[in-house]
């Protein structure tokens, strides 16, 4: 199998400031996350060849798409890129199947109708082949746009705010479908978004942007558990994100058991199925720390942890305590007062108990295993 790792280095002072470097491997989802105007879409356009930064290197495996030092630039139509735009960009006069077939120019004309229908079926539009864009809902138009992007048989898939134009319930369904789809694609996927729900649900890695500069780039669980990123703290709220599996559901108690590396949690069982893979987010504000194990509490979750670091908030009476659970396999954040840090003598290496209410844990996903 050819190397399909996407490697990108972009730098310029203006007119759009950029200073980023990252890579994304097959099967991974890199979320480019940051405030409006931070250069997110410009990065996608540079990868696709729709924008030329002053200094750039873009490679797909050993295939060089852009190298300004070597005066190399491959035009967009010669890059194996699938691009899903925020505004769909569908041809209004063509049917759903026609829009997808329009991206199948590399195949024989006789093959295109059947292949277009295969791709539309892949995104759950089996009964919508002959409908035109104005006859489709926002979520259905986005599915057509995704099928058209896949029609190019891309080495890289780019998604620009793909769920921005749909409501929250449709967004969740599309997130689930994209997550299931990417697991079978084995190509890098780069997702631009300003919505933390998209990041939590889909990302394996995160590039955090501020003013065109990459201020953090690492695995999802590492970036989201860093206490020293001001924009993340102020705009989203700090919290820990990690993967888990639904190990059991107790319908009588209305609780599901989530297993993760070195521990378990109990959460409300709504929409969760045994064996499902899920993504867990625990807001730092919802974690209570204790130096001795309390009893007689209504909460269900108490994790044994070790203090990894204490980050004092500037000009504030708050502090962020970073915890290691299960020998560091999972990181938690707890937001407490500076007084609590002093009273509990919280310092690196100190053992603590992290107390978390079940209803405070956000769980994304929940489809049955293998679906």
Steps between C-alpha positions, in 0.01 A plus 500: 500500500643844406590748773209745532616711794423866441783736600450878499719801578361849430653834591445862398459837666207617288252575362374203701755423776592131514749302702401135527659159465320167537449153360200269489514125445260263323186442705568804721285812527687824562265771628620850418337688784497866591308827493360661186768673293783282627584357156324163517344497153816649346690190615253273318521712186881480509484119525257484208710735286238776501733738684877553479668615823833676480681202650344156484570129484206264449563129450276196473737219586791538257287699258591873508202728440662829602860594575568870462874451554515268199243698296272195503124555475247242387167654389183404688364264233818290524482458879320196639291710736134472595364834625166543680411868513289667767250624241478158324582647152266258321385551140133609537393363159636148566350220706680358801636220280594752232697710746698197613551374145646840407799416722554162333676625188789263564266202445343368182173672416317168517619444860401838640123458566545178699799637693312822585214294644746288701647812658159650576399172664817519708374831649145364548330669203378187321157649428625844395690427178269708277441798730649840426664713771191715560305182578747393770538607862820662622625171643418315177683760289802459724489124446497553123800733534682232702421231243626728223825561689550125539429450129845638420653205691709751697823449688389780736150607606444864606187612687435874545244562778294210358221516760466877541177528299302223672326484836638319802313170454602473132855597596522204739381256233746637246782483754421133562491428126829678429662317792382161371605591147851617586577173682482318167669760279862474622585849377580818695199718578541869589199664665465876542258599775434754773261267684647295785232231449649421158846473655389277785296271276735458204860607561794274571738799491456875548677803353405802710533831313523855624557780252626260234757343732483142619523528880446127564499189284477153651267209568151606603525382861828689546389836359160501669654428842756782484430772758723764336300587186310826566267492197399142570431589863305818430299399192430134569573430864768257605425133513645154440419287195572129452361185340304230681288194427153431639571186700143454622156657533277464809157600373347460845733760651511711185881487497768390255850391595783651296836327500822683414872443549535426869155593625124525454220755525124480539285733288131529406415216263301704246570383139801291604548138392732240648821472300473849351806723463446844649686825555485639854539865605518601866492877566764615748236689699319172570790320668523513881820400677536322834807379687303221670224287352161644604189291567126558492497698175245501217766496227608175337855571391817519706835455325835458670747746351834673549560874464717560193508881505332804653445796269415828674260718305646852442326775700250248633419305813463184292747226418497209254624169636615245244454140611634168379264205516615142445873577485442794266296310241221755555538864602236695690474869578340641814422869545527598867578807709849595605377455855416135423849447360649629826259318736535162324873550443461423133839465335653272235506142622221542758236222499138614472152373424316661207123511554276538193121503472364267232279775355802728459673269253443571129492186286516514120428206273334186621430296187534128541847357460591437139230727362 
